[in-house]
Amino acid sequence: MGLHVGYKLCLARAYSHGDLGEAFPMARGVVPLFATAIAWVTLGQVPTTGQAIGIGSVSAGLLLVMLERQRKPNWRLWSAAAGAGLTVAGYSVLDAYGIRLFGTWLGFTAWLIVVDNAAFLALARLQRGHVLWRDLGAVRGRIVASGLLGLASFCVFLWALSRGPVGAVSALRETSMLFAIALGVLLHRERLSPARLAGGLLMVLGVAAIAAL
């Protein structure tokens, strides 16, 4: 639970020092590398050759997309994003272990979601005070929509963790950036720059390597 809350806090701090296109790819780009290393040391999950190539390719693609936006070093952004990536990697390994101890991914997921959200809501209440409820009510439609999407995404992730190695599953999870790039081009008319195209291709090749070898 602490790692889940820590991730949210680190990501919020990263957003305060950089925009979405910088903070999110960097925070998520290092996750597969960290998760693979932690799972290797703590769970004994040694990646296969294909998985190692795929994990490295996915992370390289994500970081390439992030570096496109960088004009000069932003150490505050980088440290916050690295903290977010490390906490995601940590909770991914811990959740995988918890699922195995609990015996069923669905029961573990239900308890984790309840406890995690209750803890974060209590922390937000302490920080924001009574105005929290007013602020949440003003954007309740967005909260419900994003909450349902996040819930579905997290449930699928934990289901995958119950069936595969942490490093490979984490790498596949982060390829959601491919959809972000596609939506940016199709819906927001963003330019498909060489860096984004190369980053997307690296992610696709990473998925192929994980699946094939």
GROMACS elastic network, one bead per residue, 0.5 to 0.9 nm:
[ bonds ]
;  ai    aj funct       b0    kb
    1     4     6  0.51508   500
    1     5     6  0.63357   500
    1     6     6  0.84921   500
    1    91     6  0.81020   500
    1   112     6  0.74108   500
    1   115     6  0.72780   500
    1   116     6  0.55021   500
    1   119     6  0.79278   500
    2     5     6  0.52361   500
    2     6     6  0.59554   500
    2     7     6  0.85917   500
    2    91     6  0.87257   500
    2   116     6  0.82477   500
    2   119     6  0.88424   500
    3     7     6  0.60862   500
    3     8     6  0.87581   500
    3    87     6  0.54179   500
    3    88     6  0.72263   500
    3    90     6  0.69356   500
    3    91     6  0.56779   500
    4     7     6  0.52171   500
    4     8     6  0.66380   500
    4     9     6  0.89267   500
    4    87     6  0.70984   500
    4    88     6  0.71961   500
    4    91     6  0.65322   500
    4   116     6  0.69767   500
    4   120     6  0.88368   500
    5     8     6  0.52572   500
    5     9     6  0.63798   500
    5    10     6  0.87311   500
    5    87     6  0.89392   500
    5   116     6  0.72131   500
    5   117     6  0.87298   500
    5   119     6  0.77583   500
    5   120     6  0.61729   500
    6     9     6  0.51336   500
    6    10     6  0.60948   500
    6    11     6  0.85028   500
    6    83     6  0.84242   500
    6    84     6  0.74152   500
    6    87     6  0.65608   500
    6    88     6  0.88031   500
    7    10     6  0.51722   500
    7    11     6  0.60147   500
    7    12     6  0.84823   500
    7    83     6  0.74011   500
    7    85     6  0.75789   500
    7    86     6  0.82060   500
    7    87     6  0.53709   500
    7    88     6  0.62125   500
    7    91     6  0.89509   500
    8    11     6  0.51976   500
    8    12     6  0.61014   500
    8    13     6  0.86108   500
    8    84     6  0.74397   500
    8   120     6  0.87120   500
    9    12     6  0.51526   500
    9    13     6  0.62417   500
    9    14     6  0.86657   500
    9    80     6  0.89920   500
    9    84     6  0.79510   500
   10    13     6  0.50653   500
   10    14     6  0.61695   500
   10    15     6  0.87117   500
   10    79     6  0.89412   500
   10    80     6  0.53573   500
   10    81     6  0.67100   500
   10    82     6  0.84766   500
   10    83     6  0.60097   500
   10    85     6  0.87501   500
   10    87     6  0.85413   500
   11    15     6  0.62484   500
   11    16     6  0.87100   500
   11    23     6  0.76037   500
   11    24     6  0.77694   500
   11    27     6  0.73748   500
   11    80     6  0.67487   500
   11    81     6  0.63470   500
   11    83     6  0.81120   500
   11    84     6  0.55420   500
   11    85     6  0.87111   500
   12    15     6  0.51180   500
   12    16     6  0.64429   500
   12    80     6  0.85681   500
   13    16     6  0.50678   500
   13    17     6  0.67358   500
   13    18     6  0.89432   500
   13    76     6  0.87231   500
   13    77     6  0.77788   500
   13    80     6  0.61316   500
   13    81     6  0.81862   500
   14    17     6  0.53030   500
   14    18     6  0.62205   500
   14    19     6  0.82851   500
   14    20     6  0.89444   500
   14    22     6  0.88976   500
   14    23     6  0.57066   500
   14    24     6  0.82205   500
   14    27     6  0.82964   500
   14    76     6  0.75222   500
   14    77     6  0.50650   500
   14    78     6  0.75984   500
   14    79     6  0.80559   500
   14    81     6  0.55325   500
   14    84     6  0.82127   500
   15    18     6  0.51373   500
   15    19     6  0.57638   500
   15    20     6  0.65714   500
   15    22     6  0.85329   500
   15    23     6  0.59938   500
   15    24     6  0.81017   500
   15    77     6  0.77464   500
   15    80     6  0.87813   500
   15    81     6  0.87542   500
   16    19     6  0.76611   500
   16    77     6  0.80622   500
   17    23     6  0.81000   500
   17    74     6  0.79887   500
   17    76     6  0.65739   500
   17    77     6  0.51914   500
   17    78     6  0.89700   500
   17    80     6  0.85820   500
   18    21     6  0.80985   500
   18    22     6  0.60438   500
   18    23     6  0.58178   500
   18    74     6  0.83626   500
   18    76     6  0.89732   500
   18    77     6  0.61796   500
   19    22     6  0.55217   500
   19    23     6  0.60404   500
   19    24     6  0.82565   500
   20    23     6  0.52913   500
   20    24     6  0.55781   500
   20    25     6  0.80369   500
   21    24     6  0.61951   500
   21    25     6  0.66291   500
   21    26     6  0.87948   500
   21    65     6  0.81013   500
   21    66     6  0.65364   500
   21    69     6  0.71535   500
   22    25     6  0.60889   500
   22    26     6  0.64537   500
   22    27     6  0.87332   500
   22    65     6  0.82040   500
   22    66     6  0.50507   500
   22    67     6  0.74823   500
   22    68     6  0.84261   500
   22    69     6  0.61616   500
   22    70     6  0.73822   500
   22    77     6  0.84836   500
   23    26     6  0.54828   500
   23    27     6  0.60530   500
   23    28     6  0.86255   500
   23    66     6  0.75911   500
   23    77     6  0.68786   500
   23    78     6  0.79633   500
   23    80     6  0.85760   500
   23    81     6  0.61776   500
   24    27     6  0.51489   500
   24    28     6  0.61036   500
   24    29     6  0.81765   500
   24    66     6  0.80604   500
   24    81     6  0.75794   500
   25    28     6  0.52641   500
   25    29     6  0.54981   500
   25    30     6  0.86786   500
   25    62     6  0.55103   500
   25    63     6  0.63378   500
   25    64     6  0.87429   500
   25    65     6  0.68902   500
   25    66     6  0.54113   500
   25    81     6  0.88177   500
   25   174     6  0.87782   500
   25   177     6  0.74740   500
   26    30     6  0.66442   500
   26    31     6  0.89738   500
   26    62     6  0.69620   500
   26    63     6  0.57987   500
   26    65     6  0.85784   500
   26    66     6  0.58846   500
   26    67     6  0.83974   500
   26    78     6  0.75775   500
   26    81     6  0.60127   500
   26    82     6  0.73828   500
   26    85     6  0.79014   500
   27    30     6  0.63076   500
   27    31     6  0.71532   500
   27    78     6  0.83073   500
   27    80     6  0.80105   500
   27    82     6  0.58178   500
   27    83     6  0.77077   500
   27    84     6  0.55831   500
   27    86     6  0.84017   500
   27    88     6  0.88202   500
   28    31     6  0.52290   500
   28    32     6  0.78996   500
   28    59     6  0.81559   500
   28    62     6  0.75308   500
   28    63     6  0.86975   500
   28    81     6  0.80407   500
   28    82     6  0.87023   500
   28    84     6  0.78311   500
   28    85     6  0.56789   500
   28    88     6  0.81731   500
   28   174     6  0.63938   500
   29    32     6  0.70164   500
   29    33     6  0.81243   500
   29    58     6  0.76082   500
   29    60     6  0.73197   500
   29    61     6  0.78820   500
   29    63     6  0.55838   500
   29    66     6  0.85750   500
   29    85     6  0.74752   500
   29   171     6  0.86755   500
   29   174     6  0.72798   500
   30    33     6  0.54897   500
   30    34     6  0.62379   500
   30    35     6  0.85293   500
   30    59     6  0.61337   500
   30    60     6  0.87886   500
   30    62     6  0.84109   500
   30    63     6  0.79094   500
   30    81     6  0.88494   500
   30    82     6  0.71742   500
   30    85     6  0.56898   500
   30    86     6  0.76411   500
   30    89     6  0.85199   500
   31    34     6  0.52098   500
   31    35     6  0.58039   500
   31    36     6  0.83623   500
   31    59     6  0.78014   500
   31    82     6  0.87380   500
   31    84     6  0.85506   500
   31    86     6  0.65072   500
   31    87     6  0.85255   500
   31    88     6  0.64428   500
   31    89     6  0.52762   500
   31    90     6  0.89612   500
   31   167     6  0.85557   500
   31   170     6  0.69305   500
   31   171     6  0.75943   500
   31   174     6  0.81074   500
   32    35     6  0.50743   500
   32    36     6  0.59251   500
   32    37     6  0.85306   500
   32    55     6  0.60770   500
   32    56     6  0.78699   500
   32    58     6  0.80239   500
   32    59     6  0.66403   500
   32    85     6  0.86911   500
   32    89     6  0.70898   500
   32   166     6  0.82919   500
   32   167     6  0.54524   500
   32   168     6  0.73111   500
   32   169     6  0.82690   500
   32   170     6  0.52613   500
   32   172     6  0.86828   500
   32   173     6  0.89622   500
   32   174     6  0.79675   500
   33    36     6  0.53036   500
   33    37     6  0.63186   500
   33    38     6  0.87239   500
   33    55     6  0.68937   500
   33    56     6  0.71002   500
   33    59     6  0.71667   500
   33    89     6  0.82705   500
   33   167     6  0.72438   500
   33   170     6  0.89162   500
   33   171     6  0.83620   500
   34    37     6  0.52363   500
   34    38     6  0.61413   500
   34    39     6  0.85045   500
   34    85     6  0.75275   500
   34    86     6  0.62880   500
   34    88     6  0.87422   500
   34    89     6  0.56024   500
   34    90     6  0.79011   500
   34   167     6  0.82086   500
   35    38     6  0.51960   500
   35    39     6  0.59233   500
   35    40     6  0.83638   500
   35    85     6  0.89522   500
   35    86     6  0.78881   500
   35    88     6  0.79280   500
   35    90     6  0.66284   500
   35    91     6  0.88438   500
   35    92     6  0.69373   500
   35    93     6  0.65910   500
   35   166     6  0.64904   500
   35   167     6  0.53512   500
   35   168     6  0.89395   500
   35   170     6  0.71032   500
   35   171     6  0.89701   500
   36    39     6  0.52183   500
   36    40     6  0.60135   500
   36    41     6  0.86988   500
   36    45     6  0.78430   500
   36    46     6  0.80447   500
   36    47     6  0.75248   500
   36    52     6  0.86299   500
   36    55     6  0.82880   500
   36    89     6  0.80927   500
   36    93     6  0.87207   500
   36   165     6  0.85211   500
   36   166     6  0.65246   500
   36   168     6  0.76750   500
   36   170     6  0.83647   500
   37    40     6  0.51225   500
   37    41     6  0.63665   500
   37    42     6  0.86924   500
   37    45     6  0.89219   500
   37    46     6  0.88205   500
   37   167     6  0.79432   500
   38    41     6  0.52321   500
   38    42     6  0.59760   500
   38    43     6  0.78329   500
   38    45     6  0.89878   500
   38    89     6  0.75231   500
   38    90     6  0.71879   500
   38    93     6  0.70448   500
   38   167     6  0.88393   500
   39    42     6  0.52461   500
   39    43     6  0.50130   500
   39    44     6  0.63446   500
   39    45     6  0.56225   500
   39    46     6  0.79151   500
   39    89     6  0.88513   500
   39    90     6  0.87728   500
   39    92     6  0.89071   500
   39    93     6  0.58860   500
   39    94     6  0.89269   500
   39   165     6  0.81685   500
   39   166     6  0.64968   500
   39   167     6  0.71433   500
   40    43     6  0.57867   500
   40    46     6  0.53804   500
   40    47     6  0.78823   500
   40   167     6  0.87585   500
   41    44     6  0.57682   500
   41    45     6  0.77110   500
   41    46     6  0.87591   500
   42    45     6  0.80628   500
   42    93     6  0.83094   500
   43    46     6  0.87814   500
   43    93     6  0.80374   500
   43    97     6  0.78474   500
   45   165     6  0.66178   500
   45   166     6  0.78472   500
   45   167     6  0.83865   500
   46   165     6  0.86627   500
   47    50     6  0.78467   500
   47    51     6  0.55432   500
   47    52     6  0.57023   500
   47   165     6  0.78642   500
   47   167     6  0.74250   500
   47   168     6  0.78513   500
   48    51     6  0.50952   500
   48    52     6  0.60816   500
   48    53     6  0.85930   500
   48   210     6  0.86916   500
   48   213     6  0.76501   500
   49    52     6  0.51817   500
   49    53     6  0.62239   500
   49    54     6  0.85430   500
   49   209     6  0.87931   500
   49   210     6  0.87108   500
   49   213     6  0.69655   500
   50    53     6  0.51938   500
   50    54     6  0.60235   500
   50    55     6  0.84941   500
   50   206     6  0.86592   500
   50   208     6  0.87931   500
   50   209     6  0.51275   500
   50   210     6  0.52175   500
   50   211     6  0.77806   500
   50   212     6  0.70527   500
   51    54     6  0.50094   500
   51    55     6  0.59203   500
   51    56     6  0.84650   500
   51   167     6  0.78948   500
   51   168     6  0.60291   500
   51   206     6  0.82348   500
   51   207     6  0.88410   500
   51   209     6  0.65628   500
   51   211     6  0.80057   500
   51   212     6  0.89857   500
   51   213     6  0.71164   500
   52    55     6  0.52092   500
   52    56     6  0.61815   500
   52    57     6  0.85271   500
   52   167     6  0.84851   500
   52   168     6  0.81373   500
   52   209     6  0.86049   500
   52   210     6  0.78431   500
   53    56     6  0.52944   500
   53    57     6  0.60916   500
   53    58     6  0.86843   500
   53   206     6  0.67599   500
   53   209     6  0.65394   500
   53   210     6  0.75011   500
   54    57     6  0.50260   500
   54    58     6  0.61081   500
   54    59     6  0.85849   500
   54   168     6  0.77575   500
   54   171     6  0.76745   500
   54   202     6  0.88058   500
   54   203     6  0.79836   500
   54   204     6  0.89619   500
   54   205     6  0.70039   500
   54   207     6  0.59631   500
   54   208     6  0.72777   500
   54   210     6  0.51075   500
   54   211     6  0.86207   500
   55    58     6  0.53035   500
   55    59     6  0.62625   500
   55    60     6  0.85717   500
   55   167     6  0.70510   500
   55   168     6  0.63835   500
   55   170     6  0.84032   500
   55   171     6  0.55012   500
   55   172     6  0.82970   500
   55   203     6  0.88812   500
   55   206     6  0.62825   500
   55   207     6  0.81981   500
   55   209     6  0.86313   500
   55   210     6  0.75509   500
   56    59     6  0.52635   500
   56    60     6  0.60516   500
   56    61     6  0.85991   500
   56   171     6  0.85999   500
   56   206     6  0.73680   500
   57    60     6  0.50858   500
   57    61     6  0.61532   500
   57    62     6  0.87096   500
   57   199     6  0.89471   500
   57   202     6  0.54288   500
   57   203     6  0.60310   500
   57   204     6  0.85264   500
   57   205     6  0.69339   500
   57   207     6  0.84410   500
   57   209     6  0.87909   500
   58    61     6  0.51530   500
   58    62     6  0.63238   500
   58    63     6  0.87256   500
   58   171     6  0.62326   500
   58   172     6  0.79933   500
   58   174     6  0.76896   500
   58   175     6  0.70952   500
   58   199     6  0.82220   500
   58   200     6  0.86297   500
   58   202     6  0.60575   500
   58   204     6  0.76377   500
   58   205     6  0.77991   500
   58   206     6  0.51592   500
   58   207     6  0.74132   500
   59    62     6  0.51783   500
   59    63     6  0.61755   500
   59    64     6  0.85016   500
   59   171     6  0.73891   500
   59   174     6  0.83561   500
   59   202     6  0.85595   500
   59   203     6  0.76368   500
   59   206     6  0.87075   500
   60    63     6  0.52130   500
   60    64     6  0.60204   500
   60    65     6  0.87121   500
   60   199     6  0.72257   500
   60   202     6  0.70431   500
   60   203     6  0.78832   500
   61    64     6  0.50903   500
   61    65     6  0.64147   500
   61    66     6  0.87933   500
   61   195     6  0.88489   500
   61   196     6  0.82639   500
   61   198     6  0.70853   500
   61   200     6  0.61575   500
   61   201     6  0.74264   500
   61   203     6  0.54276   500
   61   204     6  0.89505   500
   61   206     6  0.87911   500
   62    65     6  0.52776   500
   62    66     6  0.64320   500
   62    67     6  0.88271   500
   62   174     6  0.81539   500
   62   175     6  0.81997   500
   62   177     6  0.74042   500
   62   196     6  0.89009   500
   62   199     6  0.61347   500
   62   200     6  0.78854   500
   62   202     6  0.84595   500
   62   203     6  0.74444   500
   63    67     6  0.60582   500
   63    68     6  0.86740   500
   63   199     6  0.77871   500
   64    67     6  0.51727   500
   64    68     6  0.64512   500
   64   195     6  0.63524   500
   64   196     6  0.73494   500
   64   198     6  0.77923   500
   64   199     6  0.55467   500
   65    68     6  0.54819   500
   65    69     6  0.75865   500
   65   195     6  0.59870   500
   65   196     6  0.52730   500
   65   197     6  0.85940   500
   65   198     6  0.83071   500
   65   199     6  0.56880   500
   65   200     6  0.81597   500
   66    69     6  0.58572   500
   66    70     6  0.71341   500
   66   196     6  0.88559   500
   67    70     6  0.50695   500
   67    71     6  0.82962   500
   67   195     6  0.84589   500
   68    71     6  0.81245   500
   68   193     6  0.88145   500
   68   195     6  0.62546   500
   68   196     6  0.77888   500
   70    73     6  0.70796   500
   70    74     6  0.80958   500
   71    74     6  0.88804   500
   73    77     6  0.88265   500
   73    78     6  0.82744   500
   74    77     6  0.54590   500
   74    78     6  0.61921   500
   74    79     6  0.87038   500
   75    79     6  0.59455   500
   75    80     6  0.84406   500
   76    79     6  0.53093   500
   76    80     6  0.61775   500
   76    81     6  0.84931   500
   77    80     6  0.52717   500
   77    81     6  0.59839   500
   77    82     6  0.84205   500
   78    81     6  0.51177   500
   78    82     6  0.59318   500
   78    83     6  0.84775   500
   79    82     6  0.50614   500
   79    83     6  0.61300   500
   79    84     6  0.86289   500
   80    83     6  0.50409   500
   80    84     6  0.62450   500
   80    85     6  0.86781   500
   81    85     6  0.61634   500
   81    86     6  0.85729   500
   82    85     6  0.50023   500
   82    86     6  0.60788   500
   82    87     6  0.86057   500
   83    86     6  0.51023   500
   83    87     6  0.61882   500
   83    88     6  0.86163   500
   84    87     6  0.52826   500
   84    88     6  0.62347   500
   84    89     6  0.86363   500
   85    88     6  0.51871   500
   85    89     6  0.61677   500
   85    90     6  0.85509   500
   86    89     6  0.50914   500
   86    90     6  0.60637   500
   86    91     6  0.86610   500
   87    91     6  0.60830   500
   87    92     6  0.83784   500
   88    91     6  0.52690   500
   88    92     6  0.59798   500
   88    93     6  0.86955   500
   89    92     6  0.51058   500
   89    93     6  0.64196   500
   89    94     6  0.86654   500
   89   166     6  0.87471   500
   89   167     6  0.87394   500
   89   170     6  0.79809   500
   90    93     6  0.54277   500
   90    94     6  0.61906   500
   90    95     6  0.85191   500
   91    95     6  0.57030   500
   91    96     6  0.82845   500
   92    95     6  0.51964   500
   92    96     6  0.61584   500
   92    97     6  0.86831   500
   92   158     6  0.84656   500
   92   161     6  0.79882   500
   92   166     6  0.68235   500
   92   167     6  0.89473   500
   92   170     6  0.76574   500
   93    96     6  0.51279   500
   93    97     6  0.63081   500
   93    98     6  0.86044   500
   93   161     6  0.87300   500
   93   166     6  0.62744   500
   93   167     6  0.87125   500
   94    97     6  0.51076   500
   94    98     6  0.60487   500
   94    99     6  0.86364   500
   95    99     6  0.60607   500
   95   100     6  0.86143   500
   95   108     6  0.85377   500
   95   109     6  0.88910   500
   95   112     6  0.89480   500
   95   158     6  0.75296   500
   95   161     6  0.79505   500
   96    99     6  0.52767   500
   96   100     6  0.65494   500
   96   101     6  0.88864   500
   96   105     6  0.89365   500
   96   158     6  0.74269   500
   96   161     6  0.55586   500
   96   162     6  0.63491   500
   96   165     6  0.85667   500
   96   166     6  0.70773   500
   97   100     6  0.52543   500
   97   101     6  0.63671   500
   97   102     6  0.86717   500
   97   162     6  0.88486   500
   98   101     6  0.50462   500
   98   102     6  0.59369   500
   98   103     6  0.84079   500
   98   105     6  0.86997   500
   98   108     6  0.72917   500
   99   102     6  0.50798   500
   99   103     6  0.59943   500
   99   104     6  0.61139   500
   99   105     6  0.52598   500
   99   106     6  0.86095   500
   99   107     6  0.85453   500
   99   108     6  0.59630   500
   99   109     6  0.81399   500
   99   158     6  0.81191   500
   99   161     6  0.81422   500
   99   162     6  0.64444   500
  100   103     6  0.52443   500
  100   104     6  0.72172   500
  100   105     6  0.78660   500
  100   162     6  0.71605   500
  101   104     6  0.83408   500
  102   105     6  0.74774   500
  102   107     6  0.75933   500
  102   108     6  0.62505   500
  103   107     6  0.82806   500
  103   108     6  0.81291   500
  104   107     6  0.56927   500
  104   108     6  0.64228   500
  104   109     6  0.86548   500
  104   162     6  0.82432   500
  105   108     6  0.51857   500
  105   109     6  0.59089   500
  105   110     6  0.85956   500
  105   155     6  0.87590   500
  105   158     6  0.66575   500
  105   159     6  0.60473   500
  105   161     6  0.85426   500
  105   162     6  0.63497   500
  106   109     6  0.50711   500
  106   110     6  0.61995   500
  106   111     6  0.87880   500
  106   155     6  0.80220   500
  106   158     6  0.83726   500
  106   159     6  0.76353   500
  107   110     6  0.52388   500
  107   111     6  0.64361   500
  107   112     6  0.86083   500
  108   111     6  0.53968   500
  108   112     6  0.60638   500
  108   113     6  0.86275   500
  108   158     6  0.89237   500
  109   112     6  0.50947   500
  109   113     6  0.60635   500
  109   114     6  0.86087   500
  109   154     6  0.85709   500
  109   155     6  0.67710   500
  109   158     6  0.70179   500
  109   159     6  0.86695   500
  110   113     6  0.53984   500
  110   114     6  0.63619   500
  110   115     6  0.87616   500
  110   155     6  0.89010   500
  111   114     6  0.52909   500
  111   115     6  0.61513   500
  111   116     6  0.83589   500
  112   115     6  0.53245   500
  112   116     6  0.57594   500
  112   117     6  0.83141   500
  113   116     6  0.52230   500
  113   117     6  0.59507   500
  113   118     6  0.83362   500
  113   151     6  0.82728   500
  114   117     6  0.55118   500
  114   118     6  0.60823   500
  114   119     6  0.86029   500
  115   118     6  0.51849   500
  115   119     6  0.60948   500
  115   120     6  0.86285   500
  116   119     6  0.52604   500
  116   120     6  0.62291   500
  116   121     6  0.85701   500
  117   120     6  0.51495   500
  117   121     6  0.59524   500
  117   122     6  0.84648   500
  118   121     6  0.51739   500
  118   122     6  0.61521   500
  118   123     6  0.86577   500
  119   122     6  0.51625   500
  119   123     6  0.62603   500
  119   124     6  0.86768   500
  120   123     6  0.50142   500
  120   124     6  0.61129   500
  120   125     6  0.85468   500
  121   124     6  0.50334   500
  121   125     6  0.61236   500
  121   126     6  0.86738   500
  122   125     6  0.50429   500
  122   126     6  0.63172   500
  122   127     6  0.87738   500
  123   126     6  0.51370   500
  123   127     6  0.63498   500
  123   128     6  0.86535   500
  124   127     6  0.51186   500
  124   128     6  0.59025   500
  124   129     6  0.78453   500
  124   132     6  0.74251   500
  125   128     6  0.52908   500
  125   129     6  0.51555   500
  125   130     6  0.70406   500
  125   131     6  0.85135   500
  125   132     6  0.62322   500
  125   133     6  0.84556   500
  126   129     6  0.56097   500
  126   130     6  0.87704   500
  127   132     6  0.87095   500
  128   131     6  0.62322   500
  128   132     6  0.54765   500
  129   132     6  0.59581   500
  129   133     6  0.85848   500
  130   133     6  0.63159   500
  130   134     6  0.76714   500
  131   134     6  0.51677   500
  131   135     6  0.62029   500
  131   136     6  0.86153   500
  132   135     6  0.51351   500
  132   136     6  0.60807   500
  132   137     6  0.84905   500
  133   136     6  0.51134   500
  133   137     6  0.60107   500
  133   138     6  0.86320   500
  134   137     6  0.51210   500
  134   138     6  0.63131   500
  135   138     6  0.52565   500
  135   139     6  0.69379   500
  135   140     6  0.86534   500
  136   139     6  0.55573   500
  136   140     6  0.57575   500
  136   143     6  0.76235   500
  137   141     6  0.84541   500
  137   143     6  0.89680   500
  138   141     6  0.83009   500
  139   142     6  0.55226   500
  139   143     6  0.62818   500
  139   144     6  0.88246   500
  140   144     6  0.61049   500
  140   145     6  0.85789   500
  141   144     6  0.53155   500
  141   145     6  0.62608   500
  141   146     6  0.85803   500
  142   145     6  0.51573   500
  142   146     6  0.59138   500
  142   147     6  0.80982   500
  143   146     6  0.53211   500
  143   147     6  0.56629   500
  143   148     6  0.84226   500
  144   147     6  0.50118   500
  144   148     6  0.61139   500
  144   149     6  0.86321   500
  145   148     6  0.53779   500
  145   149     6  0.63621   500
  145   150     6  0.86145   500
  146   149     6  0.51154   500
  146   150     6  0.59428   500
  146   151     6  0.84077   500
  147   150     6  0.50659   500
  147   151     6  0.59609   500
  147   152     6  0.85730   500
  148   151     6  0.50328   500
  148   152     6  0.61935   500
  148   153     6  0.85739   500
  149   152     6  0.52392   500
  149   153     6  0.61693   500
  149   154     6  0.86215   500
  150   153     6  0.50725   500
  150   154     6  0.60507   500
  150   155     6  0.85209   500
  151   154     6  0.52242   500
  151   155     6  0.61162   500
  151   156     6  0.86670   500
  152   155     6  0.52306   500
  152   156     6  0.63304   500
  152   157     6  0.86920   500
  153   156     6  0.53133   500
  153   157     6  0.62694   500
  153   158     6  0.88500   500
  154   158     6  0.62331   500
  154   159     6  0.85407   500
  155   158     6  0.52528   500
  155   159     6  0.61432   500
  155   160     6  0.86081   500
  156   159     6  0.50273   500
  156   160     6  0.61650   500
  156   161     6  0.86423   500
  157   160     6  0.50941   500
  157   161     6  0.62184   500
  157   162     6  0.87877   500
  157   169     6  0.76568   500
  157   170     6  0.82773   500
  157   173     6  0.71163   500
  158   162     6  0.63401   500
  158   163     6  0.89036   500
  159   162     6  0.52429   500
  159   163     6  0.68672   500
  160   163     6  0.52284   500
  160   164     6  0.60726   500
  160   165     6  0.86837   500
  160   166     6  0.88154   500
  160   169     6  0.65794   500
  161   164     6  0.53767   500
  161   165     6  0.66588   500
  161   166     6  0.61406   500
  161   169     6  0.64418   500
  161   170     6  0.84879   500
  162   165     6  0.83602   500
  164   167     6  0.86932   500
  164   168     6  0.73517   500
  164   169     6  0.64370   500
  165   168     6  0.57447   500
  165   169     6  0.62024   500
  165   170     6  0.85716   500
  166   169     6  0.52274   500
  166   170     6  0.59221   500
  166   171     6  0.85491   500
  167   170     6  0.52026   500
  167   171     6  0.62477   500
  167   172     6  0.87611   500
  168   171     6  0.51256   500
  168   172     6  0.62805   500
  168   173     6  0.86111   500
  168   207     6  0.89574   500
  168   210     6  0.68472   500
  169   172     6  0.51555   500
  169   173     6  0.61286   500
  169   174     6  0.88096   500
  170   173     6  0.50126   500
  170   174     6  0.64073   500
  171   174     6  0.53403   500
  171   175     6  0.68023   500
  171   203     6  0.88921   500
  171   206     6  0.82333   500
  171   207     6  0.79860   500
  171   210     6  0.89392   500
  172   175     6  0.54475   500
  172   176     6  0.79686   500
  172   203     6  0.88264   500
  172   206     6  0.84649   500
  172   207     6  0.65443   500
  172   210     6  0.85322   500
  173   176     6  0.62879   500
  174   177     6  0.63247   500
  174   178     6  0.86173   500
  174   203     6  0.89053   500
  175   178     6  0.55661   500
  175   179     6  0.77345   500
  175   200     6  0.85797   500
  175   203     6  0.63626   500
  175   204     6  0.80246   500
  175   207     6  0.81373   500
  176   179     6  0.53797   500
  176   180     6  0.66261   500
  176   181     6  0.89255   500
  177   181     6  0.61650   500
  177   182     6  0.85554   500
  177   200     6  0.80936   500
  177   203     6  0.87975   500
  178   181     6  0.52038   500
  178   182     6  0.62535   500
  178   183     6  0.86407   500
  178   199     6  0.87924   500
  178   200     6  0.59850   500
  178   203     6  0.76209   500
  178   204     6  0.83956   500
  179   183     6  0.59813   500
  179   184     6  0.83919   500
  180   183     6  0.51739   500
  180   184     6  0.60355   500
  180   185     6  0.86464   500
  181   184     6  0.51210   500
  181   185     6  0.63317   500
  181   186     6  0.86989   500
  181   190     6  0.85849   500
  181   192     6  0.80167   500
  181   196     6  0.73998   500
  181   197     6  0.88633   500
  181   200     6  0.79426   500
  182   185     6  0.52316   500
  182   186     6  0.60733   500
  182   187     6  0.82643   500
  182   192     6  0.87296   500
  183   186     6  0.51068   500
  183   187     6  0.54312   500
  183   188     6  0.71150   500
  183   189     6  0.87075   500
  183   190     6  0.88179   500
  184   187     6  0.56180   500
  184   189     6  0.63515   500
  184   190     6  0.54253   500
  184   191     6  0.82382   500
  184   192     6  0.87366   500
  185   188     6  0.57773   500
  185   191     6  0.62223   500
  185   192     6  0.64653   500
  186   189     6  0.57069   500
  186   190     6  0.75744   500
  187   190     6  0.80310   500
  189   192     6  0.88807   500
  190   193     6  0.87360   500
  191   196     6  0.89271   500
  192   195     6  0.81584   500
  192   196     6  0.61498   500
  192   197     6  0.63666   500
  193   196     6  0.52620   500
  193   197     6  0.61766   500
  193   198     6  0.85601   500
  194   197     6  0.50548   500
  194   198     6  0.59707   500
  194   199     6  0.83829   500
  195   198     6  0.51470   500
  195   199     6  0.59452   500
  195   200     6  0.84549   500
  196   200     6  0.59794   500
  196   201     6  0.85144   500
  197   200     6  0.51279   500
  197   201     6  0.61888   500
  197   202     6  0.86625   500
  198   201     6  0.51016   500
  198   202     6  0.62079   500
  198   203     6  0.87030   500
  199   202     6  0.51446   500
  199   203     6  0.63490   500
  199   204     6  0.87747   500
  200   203     6  0.51284   500
  200   204     6  0.62882   500
  200   205     6  0.86612   500
  201   204     6  0.50419   500
  201   205     6  0.61079   500
  201   206     6  0.84572   500
  202   205     6  0.50865   500
  202   206     6  0.60577   500
  202   207     6  0.87192   500
  203   207     6  0.63097   500
  203   208     6  0.86732   500
  204   207     6  0.51911   500
  204   208     6  0.62951   500
  204   209     6  0.86915   500
  205   208     6  0.50137   500
  205   209     6  0.61378   500
  205   210     6  0.86859   500
  206   209     6  0.51030   500
  206   210     6  0.62639   500
  206   211     6  0.86271   500
  207   210     6  0.52190   500
  207   211     6  0.61933   500
  207   212     6  0.85412   500
  208   211     6  0.51603   500
  208   212     6  0.58888   500
  208   213     6  0.83722   500
  209   212     6  0.52198   500
  209   213     6  0.58118   500
  210   213     6  0.60326   500
